[in-house]
Amino acid sequence: MNTLQERQQWNIKRCNFQVNDIVLIKTDASRNQWPMARIVKVLPDDLGILRCVELTVGRKANMDKQTLERPIQKLVLLSEANDDMMIDSPTREP
């Protein structure tokens, strides 16, 4: 009976977000209105599981940078950080 209602999201290992990833922040607005942000800090919990990140939003010249803290469930990954952008970040593991 348990195998009939298997939760795929808990059985598949996925890559964590990392510093310099580009993400969309899910809001109540329509998808084309979601703000884009860059991850500046990852905040794992006591068990080392990544549940929250710190983001910067607003990189235009007429806009001040805004720092936000959001849970990873409210984020959509657009672009992974490439090796040129990473300085002291660990490598991505599945």
Secondary structure in CASP SS format (residue, H / E / C, confidence):
PFRMAT SS
TARGET T0000
AUTHOR 0000-0000-0000
METHOD secondary structure of the structure
MODEL  1
M C 1.00
N H 1.00
T H 1.00
L H 1.00
Q H 1.00
E C 1.00
R C 1.00
Q H 1.00
Q H 1.00
W H 1.00
N H 1.00
I C 1.00
K C 1.00
R C 1.00
C C 1.00
N C 1.00
F C 1.00
Q C 1.00
V C 1.00
N C 1.00
D C 1.00
I E 1.00
V E 1.00
L E 1.00
I E 1.00
K C 1.00
T C 1.00
D C 1.00
A C 1.00
S C 1.00
R H 1.00
N H 1.00
Q H 1.00
W C 1.00
P C 1.00
M E 1.00
A E 1.00
R E 1.00
I E 1.00
V E 1.00
K E 1.00
V E 1.00
L E 1.00
P E 1.00
D C 1.00
D C 1.00
L C 1.00
G C 1.00
I C 1.00
L E 1.00
R E 1.00
C E 1.00
V E 1.00
E E 1.00
L E 1.00
T E 1.00
V E 1.00
G C 1.00
R C 1.00
K C 1.00
A C 1.00
N C 1.00
M C 1.00
D C 1.00
K C 1.00
Q E 1.00
T E 1.00
L E 1.00
E E 1.00
R E 1.00
P E 1.00
I H 1.00
Q H 1.00
K H 1.00
L E 1.00
V E 1.00
L E 1.00
L E 1.00
S E 1.00
E C 1.00
A C 1.00
N C 1.00
D C 1.00
D C 1.00
M C 1.00
M C 1.00
I C 1.00
D C 1.00
S C 1.00
P C 1.00
T C 1.00
R C 1.00
E C 1.00
P C 1.00
END
